[in-house]
């Protein structure tokens, strides 16, 4: 989802009543139209995205983490608030 979508006033009540367990802010993930960067407008290229994770039965606050795709073949997760980095081993 586009990060700006997290702040949309029409989604506020949904997020409050169904809080996600986890949100990953992605540093370098661009969604190209039809997978083709040449079709992207400047606005599309400047958007930033996040992954929103819901877990059945989750109660409590949402955890926010940062993720980087800059390392080939690995999604690096940076834990917050202690800023401890771990390797997930997930392929991209």
N, C-alpha and C positions, 0 to 999 in steps of 0.2 A: 504494500500500500504506500502511496505517496505520504511522506511525513506530515504534510499539511493536512491530510485527511484526519489525523489524530485530533486536531484542534477544531474541527468543523462543528459549529453549534448544533446542527441537526443530529450529530452522532453522540453528543454529550450524555444524554440520558441513557443510551444503550451502553456506553462504556462504564457509566457509574453503576448501572444495575447488573451488568455482566462484565466485570473487570477481567482483562486478559491476565494470565499468569506471568507473561514475559513479553517484552518487546525488544527486538534486536534492531538497532540503528545501523544501517549498512553504509559503509564509506564510499564504495565504488561500484555500485550496481545501477546500471542504466538499462532501461527497457526500451529497446529500439523497435520502431514500428516494423512488424513482419521480420524482425531480426536483422534489419538493414540500417546501419547508422546513416547512410546517405539520405534516408527518408525522414530523418529526425529534424524537427524544427529546433531553434535555439532553446525555446521553452522546455521542450522534452529533455534535451541534453542537460539542463540545469536542475531538473527535479531530483530529489533525494528520496530514497525508499526505506521502509522498515518491514520486518516480519513481525506479525502479531500472533502470539501463541495463546490459545485458550486451553485449559485443562479442566476436564469434568470435575466438578466439586470444588474448584479453587475458591478459596475465601482469603481475603486479605489484600494487601497492596500489590500493585504490579511492579515487577522487577524490570529495570531498564539496563540493557547491556549494549556495548558497541561491538560490531563485527567488521572485520576487514577481509576483502577479497584480493588484496595486493600481493599475497604470497601464492605462487602457483600451486594449484591442486589442493589447497588447504583453506578452510574457513577458520580464521583465528578469532576466538572470542575473548574479549577483554572484560573481565568481571568488574562490576561496579557495586558498591562504592569503594571497595578496597583497592581497585585497579590491579588485580592479580590476573595475569594472562595465562590462558590454557590453550592447548591445541585440541581441537575437537576431532581431527582426523576425517572430517567430512569432505568428500570430493565435490568439486564445483565444475 
